[in-house]
Amino acid sequence: MKGVFKLKPHGTNLKKEVTAGLTSFFSIVYIIAVNAKILEDAGIPLEAGIIATVLSSLAGCLLVAFIANAPLIIVPGMGINALFTYTIVGSMGLNYMEALGAVVLSGILFAVIAFSKLSWIISKAIPTSLKESISVGIGLFIAFIGLQKSGIVIGNAGNFVALGDLSTPLVLASIINLVITLFLYLKKVPGNFLISIILGTLVAWLFGIIDFSSLHAGSVSFQTYQDVFLSADWSKMISVPFLMACFSFVLVLVFENIGLVHSQVDGMLQAPEKSGKALKAVSISSIICGLLGTSPPVSTVESAAGITAGGRTGLTSLTTGLLFLLSLFFMPFIKLVPDAAITPILLIIGGLMLTNIVNIDFSDFTEAFPAFLVIIMIPLTYSIVDGIAFGFIAYPLLKLFAKKREQLSLSMFVISILFLANFLLQAVL
């Protein structure tokens, strides 16, 4: 492992990488149950969804480990799974097998972009201010999700959101766990996030949020999965709904993953030479996800947990991937980790990603305002791709209004038009 992943040149060791892999796993393990439940609404049986999520997460982690040697976690993405179920299947009228066909085709198109100069052209076309704003917006989005999971922020009919009841066990446990996690993080305790998850689970148990007595042995049947595995259907490939589904998937896959990979590999990991390889790994994983029976993947934001815990190489991803496979046999224990134990990590990661805001040139309004739109619209629309779209559409407009057309590239115009066309199509249909 030391030779394959070049641990010494990366300034790390086996213990750090495995600990980081464990940390990443426990920060993202919720995706197994959540993704499977969302896929169930699209018609995919729950157990089949669990198996598809686990196998696709294993494949994604192995690909990024050996192709990019980066500590990223590639799993079916939150948000894009909702697009799969509630838009592609629910609104556009495709069944889940046809939607899986669209996932495979969009993955192939994504791979063409990732393996060609198109990814470099698109990356160069995106201004620094928009790249950094994507990281900041995602950071706020992560923090917002954490606050919601903890009950500190709740929905409100009159004000959209409001402060939750601070006396409830969930909120109290989350606040206590946040204090514990902050202490461990600032003291730079090795494996601080992993330790905080374990202690946070115990705190949740003391507050009666979880019940250890509810644990019982369970198994996962592969019988229902046989009907989902390799069930992608391309019979409607020339229909408008199918083509729209592919277009929507490609938009999300390309721009969300470019933003995520940039923030994680270039920003937190400071290894820009690995960005292209990581994007290739995600593109291959996209095809595999459709074949295995789940929605498309992303380089998940929870990768930051492993990086912050010391992960520097693909050994972190390999560890997480193998733990995903083992999770099939320990599902009852994994489900026991409560939101109160995950929330502090989401808040800290969100705060860390917010620091990228210093790289935005706020002295130039034509750079600052589109970046502001991205930052504010990602959490407020609860959609990374929609938030990105607002900034990308506004950017060329402001440059033209300010007579700074020379700062615009043809690629940027094309990207903006694609985002605008996507909004118009949604409005019409």
C-alpha positions as CSV (number, residue, x, y, z in Angstrom):
1,M,0.0,0.0,0.0
2,K,2.8,2.4,0.8
3,G,4.3,1.8,-2.6
4,V,1.1,1.9,-4.6
5,F,-0.2,5.1,-3.1
6,K,3.2,6.7,-2.5
7,L,2.5,7.5,1.2
8,K,5.9,8.9,2.1
9,P,6.1,11.5,-0.8
10,H,2.6,12.6,0.3
11,G,3.7,13.1,3.9
12,T,1.4,10.6,5.3
13,N,1.3,7.0,6.7
14,L,-0.9,3.9,6.8
15,K,-2.5,4.9,10.1
16,K,-3.4,8.4,9.0
17,E,-4.9,7.1,5.7
18,V,-7.0,4.4,7.3
19,T,-8.2,6.7,10.0
20,A,-9.2,9.3,7.4
21,G,-11.0,6.6,5.4
22,L,-12.9,5.6,8.5
23,T,-13.8,9.3,9.2
24,S,-15.0,9.7,5.6
25,F,-17.0,6.6,5.8
26,F,-18.9,7.5,8.9
27,S,-19.5,11.0,7.6
28,I,-21.1,9.7,4.4
29,V,-22.5,6.4,5.4
30,Y,-26.0,8.0,5.7
31,I,-26.1,8.0,1.9
32,I,-26.8,4.2,1.9
33,A,-30.2,4.5,3.6
34,V,-31.2,8.0,2.3
35,N,-30.3,7.2,-1.4
36,A,-32.1,3.9,-1.2
37,K,-35.3,5.5,0.2
38,I,-35.3,8.1,-2.6
39,L,-34.7,5.5,-5.3
40,E,-37.6,3.5,-3.8
41,D,-39.9,6.4,-4.7
42,A,-38.8,5.9,-8.3
43,G,-39.9,2.3,-8.1
44,I,-36.6,0.6,-7.2
45,P,-37.1,-1.9,-4.3
46,L,-35.5,-0.7,-1.1
47,E,-33.1,-3.6,-0.7
48,A,-32.1,-3.3,-4.3
49,G,-31.5,0.4,-3.8
50,I,-29.2,-0.4,-0.8
51,I,-27.2,-2.9,-2.7
52,A,-26.9,-0.6,-5.8
53,T,-25.8,2.3,-3.5
54,V,-23.2,0.2,-1.8
55,L,-21.7,-1.3,-4.9
56,S,-21.6,2.0,-6.8
57,S,-20.0,3.7,-3.9
58,L,-17.4,0.9,-3.7
59,A,-16.7,1.2,-7.5
60,G,-16.4,5.0,-7.3
61,C,-14.0,4.9,-4.4
62,L,-11.8,2.3,-6.1
63,L,-11.7,4.2,-9.3
64,V,-10.6,7.5,-7.7
65,A,-8.2,5.6,-5.5
66,F,-6.3,4.0,-8.3
67,I,-6.8,6.5,-11.2
68,A,-6.2,9.7,-9.2
69,N,-4.6,8.6,-6.0
70,A,-6.8,11.1,-4.3
71,P,-8.7,10.8,-1.0
72,L,-12.1,11.6,-2.5
73,I,-15.3,9.8,-1.9
74,I,-17.4,9.1,-5.0
75,V,-21.0,8.1,-4.2
76,P,-24.5,8.7,-5.6
77,G,-25.0,12.4,-5.0
78,M,-27.7,14.1,-2.9
79,G,-29.7,16.4,-5.0
80,I,-29.0,14.5,-8.2
81,N,-30.8,11.5,-6.8
82,A,-33.8,13.8,-6.2
83,L,-33.5,14.9,-9.8
84,F,-33.5,11.2,-10.9
85,T,-36.6,10.3,-8.8
86,Y,-38.9,13.4,-8.6
87,T,-38.1,15.1,-11.9
88,I,-36.9,12.5,-14.4
89,V,-39.2,9.7,-13.2
90,G,-41.9,11.7,-11.4
91,S,-42.4,14.6,-13.8
92,M,-41.0,13.6,-17.1
93,G,-42.8,10.2,-17.2
94,L,-39.8,7.9,-17.6
95,N,-39.7,4.7,-15.6
96,Y,-36.7,4.0,-13.4
97,M,-35.2,1.7,-16.1
98,E,-35.4,4.4,-18.7
99,A,-34.0,6.9,-16.2
100,L,-31.1,4.5,-15.6
101,G,-30.5,4.5,-19.4
102,A,-30.3,8.3,-19.3
103,V,-27.8,8.0,-16.5
104,V,-25.5,5.7,-18.6
105,L,-25.7,7.9,-21.6
106,S,-25.1,11.1,-19.7
107,G,-22.1,9.3,-18.0
108,I,-20.7,8.5,-21.5
109,L,-21.1,12.2,-22.5
110,F,-19.4,13.2,-19.2
111,A,-16.6,10.8,-19.9
112,V,-16.0,12.4,-23.4
113,I,-15.7,15.7,-21.7
114,A,-13.5,14.5,-18.9
115,F,-11.1,12.5,-21.1
116,S,-10.7,15.3,-23.7
117,K,-9.6,18.9,-23.7
118,L,-13.2,19.9,-23.2
119,S,-12.8,19.6,-19.4
120,W,-9.7,21.9,-19.6
121,I,-11.6,24.3,-21.9
122,I,-14.6,24.4,-19.5
123,S,-12.4,24.7,-16.5
124,K,-10.4,27.6,-18.1
125,A,-13.7,29.2,-19.2
126,I,-14.9,29.4,-15.6
127,P,-13.6,32.6,-13.9
128,T,-11.8,32.3,-10.6
129,S,-14.5,34.3,-8.8
130,L,-17.2,31.7,-9.9
131,K,-15.0,28.7,-9.0
132,E,-14.4,30.1,-5.5
133,S,-18.0,31.1,-5.1
134,I,-19.0,27.5,-5.9
135,S,-16.9,26.3,-3.0
136,V,-18.3,29.0,-0.6
137,G,-21.9,28.3,-1.7
138,I,-21.5,24.6,-1.2
139,G,-19.9,25.3,2.3
140,L,-23.0,27.3,3.3
141,F,-25.2,24.6,1.9
142,I,-23.5,21.9,4.0
143,A,-23.8,24.1,7.1
144,F,-27.5,24.7,6.3
145,I,-28.1,20.9,6.0
146,G,-26.3,20.4,9.3
147,L,-28.4,23.0,11.1
148,Q,-31.5,21.4,9.7
149,K,-30.4,17.9,10.7
150,S,-29.8,19.1,14.2
151,G,-33.1,20.9,14.6
152,I,-31.3,24.2,15.4
153,V,-32.9,25.6,12.2
154,I,-36.4,24.5,11.3
155,G,-38.9,25.4,8.5
156,N,-41.3,28.2,9.1
157,A,-44.4,29.1,7.1
158,G,-44.1,32.8,7.7
159,N,-40.3,33.4,7.6
160,F,-39.1,30.4,5.5
161,V,-36.8,29.3,8.4
162,A,-36.6,29.9,12.1
163,L,-34.7,28.9,15.2
164,G,-35.7,25.5,16.5
165,D,-36.6,24.6,20.1
166,L,-33.3,24.6,22.0
167,S,-34.7,22.5,24.8
168,T,-35.3,19.4,22.6
169,P,-33.0,16.4,23.1
170,L,-31.8,16.5,19.4
171,V,-30.8,20.2,19.6
172,L,-29.1,19.8,23.0
173,A,-27.2,16.7,21.9
174,S,-26.1,18.4,18.7
175,I,-24.8,21.5,20.5
176,I,-22.9,19.4,23.1
177,N,-21.4,17.3,20.2
178,L,-20.4,20.5,18.4
179,V,-18.5,21.7,21.5
180,I,-16.8,18.3,21.7
181,T,-15.9,18.2,18.0
182,L,-14.6,21.8,18.1
183,F,-12.4,20.9,21.0
184,L,-11.0,17.8,19.3
185,Y,-10.5,19.7,16.0
186,L,-8.7,22.7,17.5
187,K,-6.5,20.4,19.7
188,K,-5.6,18.6,16.4
189,V,-6.4,15.2,18.0
190,P,-5.7,12.5,15.4
191,G,-8.9,11.1,13.9
192,N,-10.9,13.9,15.6
193,F,-14.0,13.6,13.4
194,L,-14.1,9.8,13.9
195,I,-13.8,10.2,17.7
196,S,-16.4,12.9,17.7
197,I,-18.8,10.6,15.8
198,I,-18.4,7.9,18.4
199,L,-18.7,10.2,21.3
200,G,-21.6,12.0,19.6
201,T,-23.4,8.7,19.2
202,L,-23.0,8.0,23.0
203,V,-24.3,11.5,23.8
204,A,-27.3,10.9,21.6
205,W,-27.9,7.6,23.5
206,L,-27.8,9.5,26.8
207,F,-30.4,11.9,25.6
208,G,-32.6,9.0,24.5
209,I,-32.3,9.8,20.8
210,I,-31.1,6.3,19.9
211,D,-31.8,3.0,21.6
212,F,-29.0,0.4,21.6
213,S,-31.5,-2.3,22.6
214,S,-33.1,-1.9,19.2
215,L,-30.1,-3.5,17.5
216,H,-30.8,-6.9,15.9
217,A,-29.1,-9.0,13.3
218,G,-30.2,-8.5,9.7
219,S,-29.3,-9.5,6.2
220,V,-29.7,-8.1,2.8
221,S,-31.3,-10.2,0.1
222,F,-29.9,-10.0,-3.5
223,Q,-33.1,-11.5,-5.0
224,T,-34.8,-8.1,-5.7
225,Y,-31.5,-6.7,-7.0
226,Q,-31.5,-9.1,-9.9
227,D,-34.3,-7.1,-11.6
228,V,-32.4,-3.8,-11.2
229,F,-28.9,-4.8,-12.1
230,L,-28.2,-4.0,-15.8
231,S,-31.8,-3.0,-16.3
232,A,-31.0,0.3,-18.0
233,D,-33.5,0.9,-20.9
234,W,-32.6,3.0,-24.0
235,S,-35.8,2.3,-26.0
236,K,-36.9,6.0,-25.7
237,M,-33.5,7.4,-26.5
238,I,-34.8,9.7,-29.2
239,S,-37.7,11.0,-27.2
240,V,-37.8,14.6,-25.8
241,P,-38.1,13.5,-22.1
242,F,-35.1,11.1,-22.5
243,L,-32.9,13.8,-24.1
244,M,-33.9,16.3,-21.5
245,A,-33.1,13.9,-18.8
246,C,-29.6,13.4,-20.3
247,F,-29.1,17.1,-20.7
248,S,-30.1,17.7,-17.0
249,F,-27.8,15.0,-15.8
250,V,-24.8,16.2,-17.8
251,L,-25.3,19.8,-16.6
252,V,-25.2,18.6,-13.0
253,L,-22.4,16.1,-13.4
254,V,-20.1,18.4,-15.2
255,F,-20.5,21.6,-13.2
256,E,-21.1,20.2,-9.8
257,N,-18.2,17.8,-10.0
258,I,-15.9,20.5,-11.5
259,G,-16.8,22.7,-8.6
260,L,-16.4,19.9,-6.0
261,V,-13.2,18.5,-7.4
262,H,-11.7,22.0,-7.6
263,S,-12.6,22.9,-4.0
264,Q,-11.4,19.5,-2.7
265,V,-8.3,18.7,-4.8
266,D,-7.1,22.2,-5.7
267,G,-8.2,23.9,-2.6
268,M,-8.1,21.6,0.5
269,L,-5.7,19.0,-0.8
270,Q,-3.6,21.5,-2.8
271,A,-2.9,19.0,-5.5
272,P,-4.2,20.5,-8.8
273,E,-2.3,17.9,-10.8
274,K,-4.9,15.3,-9.6
275,S,-8.0,17.2,-10.6
276,G,-8.2,15.9,-14.2
277,K,-7.6,12.3,-13.1
278,A,-10.3,12.6,-10.4
279,L,-12.8,14.0,-12.9
280,K,-12.1,11.0,-15.2
281,A,-12.7,8.6,-12.3
282,V,-16.1,10.3,-11.6
283,S,-17.1,10.1,-15.2
284,I,-16.4,6.3,-15.4
285,S,-18.3,5.9,-12.1
286,S,-21.3,7.7,-13.7
287,I,-21.6,5.0,-16.3
288,I,-21.2,2.3,-13.7
289,C,-23.9,3.8,-11.5
290,G,-26.4,3.5,-14.3
291,L,-25.5,-0.1,-14.9
292,L,-25.6,-1.0,-11.2
293,G,-29.0,0.6,-10.8
294,T,-28.6,4.0,-9.0
295,S,-28.6,7.7,-9.7
296,P,-25.3,9.5,-10.9
297,P,-22.4,10.1,-8.5
298,V,-20.5,13.1,-7.3
299,S,-17.3,13.7,-5.5
300,T,-19.2,14.2,-2.3
301,V,-18.6,17.2,-0.1
302,E,-18.0,14.7,2.8
303,S,-14.6,14.0,1.2
304,A,-13.5,17.1,3.1
305,A,-13.9,15.2,6.3
306,G,-11.3,12.6,5.3
307,I,-8.9,15.3,4.0
308,T,-9.3,17.3,7.2
309,A,-8.6,14.2,9.2
310,G,-5.3,13.8,7.3
311,G,-6.1,11.8,4.2
312,R,-3.8,12.6,1.3
313,T,-3.9,9.6,-1.0
314,G,-6.2,7.0,-2.6
315,L,-5.7,4.7,0.3
316,T,-8.3,6.8,2.1
317,S,-10.8,6.2,-0.7
318,L,-9.9,2.5,-0.8
319,T,-10.5,2.2,2.9
320,T,-13.9,3.9,2.6
321,G,-14.9,1.8,-0.4
322,L,-14.1,-1.5,1.4
323,L,-16.1,-0.2,4.4
324,F,-19.1,0.4,2.1
325,L,-18.9,-3.2,1.1
326,L,-18.7,-4.4,4.7
327,S,-21.7,-2.2,5.6
328,L,-24.0,-4.7,3.9
329,F,-23.4,-7.0,6.9
330,F,-23.6,-4.3,9.5
331,M,-26.5,-2.2,8.4
332,P,-28.3,-2.1,11.8
333,F,-25.2,-0.6,13.4
334,I,-24.6,2.0,10.7
335,K,-28.2,3.2,10.9
336,L,-27.6,3.8,14.6
337,V,-25.3,6.9,14.0
338,P,-27.6,9.8,14.5
339,D,-27.8,13.2,12.9
340,A,-26.7,14.8,16.2
341,A,-23.3,13.1,15.7
342,I,-22.9,14.1,12.0
343,T,-24.1,17.7,12.3
344,P,-20.9,19.2,14.0
345,I,-18.8,17.8,11.2
346,L,-21.0,19.4,8.5
347,L,-20.8,22.7,10.3
348,I,-17.0,22.7,10.6
349,I,-16.5,21.6,7.0
350,G,-18.9,24.3,5.9
351,G,-16.9,26.9,7.9
352,L,-13.6,25.6,6.3
353,M,-15.0,25.9,2.8
354,L,-16.2,29.5,3.5
355,T,-12.6,30.6,3.7
356,N,-12.4,30.5,-0.1
357,I,-14.3,33.7,-0.2
358,V,-11.1,35.7,0.3
359,N,-10.0,34.7,-3.2
360,I,-13.0,36.5,-4.8
361,D,-12.3,40.0,-6.1
362,F,-15.0,42.1,-4.5
363,S,-13.5,45.3,-5.7
364,D,-14.9,44.5,-9.2
365,F,-18.7,44.4,-9.1
366,T,-18.8,42.4,-12.4
367,E,-16.9,39.6,-10.6
368,A,-18.4,40.0,-7.2
369,F,-22.1,40.1,-8.0
370,P,-22.3,36.8,-10.0
371,A,-20.2,35.2,-7.3
372,F,-22.6,36.5,-4.7
373,L,-25.6,35.0,-6.6
374,V,-23.9,31.6,-6.6
375,I,-23.1,31.8,-2.9
376,I,-26.6,32.8,-1.8
377,M,-28.7,30.8,-4.3
378,I,-27.1,27.4,-3.7
379,P,-28.4,27.2,-0.1
380,L,-31.6,29.2,-0.7
381,T,-32.7,27.1,-3.7
382,Y,-31.4,23.9,-2.0
383,S,-29.8,23.1,-5.3
384,I,-26.1,23.3,-6.2
385,V,-26.8,23.3,-10.0
386,D,-29.5,26.0,-9.8
387,G,-27.4,28.2,-7.6
388,I,-24.4,27.8,-10.1
389,A,-26.8,28.7,-13.0
390,F,-27.8,32.1,-11.5
391,G,-24.2,33.2,-11.3
392,F,-23.2,31.8,-14.7
393,I,-26.1,33.5,-16.4
394,A,-25.4,36.8,-14.7
395,Y,-21.6,36.9,-15.3
396,P,-21.7,37.6,-19.1
397,L,-24.5,40.0,-18.7
398,L,-22.6,42.2,-16.2
399,K,-19.4,42.0,-18.3
400,L,-21.4,43.2,-21.4
401,F,-23.1,46.0,-19.4
402,A,-19.8,47.2,-18.1
403,K,-18.2,47.0,-21.6
404,K,-15.7,44.3,-20.6
405,R,-16.5,41.9,-23.4
406,E,-12.8,41.1,-23.8
407,Q,-12.9,39.3,-20.4
408,L,-15.4,36.8,-21.8
409,S,-14.6,33.6,-23.7
410,L,-16.7,31.8,-26.2
411,S,-16.9,28.8,-23.9
412,M,-18.3,31.0,-21.1
413,F,-21.0,32.3,-23.5
414,V,-21.9,28.7,-24.4
415,I,-22.1,27.6,-20.8
416,S,-24.3,30.5,-19.9
417,I,-26.6,29.8,-22.8
418,L,-26.9,26.2,-21.8
419,F,-27.9,27.1,-18.2
420,L,-30.4,29.6,-19.5
421,A,-31.8,27.1,-22.0
422,N,-32.2,24.6,-19.1
423,F,-34.3,27.2,-17.1
424,L,-36.4,28.0,-20.2
425,L,-37.1,24.4,-20.9
426,Q,-38.1,23.8,-17.2
427,A,-40.5,26.8,-17.5
428,V,-42.1,25.6,-20.7
429,L,-42.5,22.0,-19.7
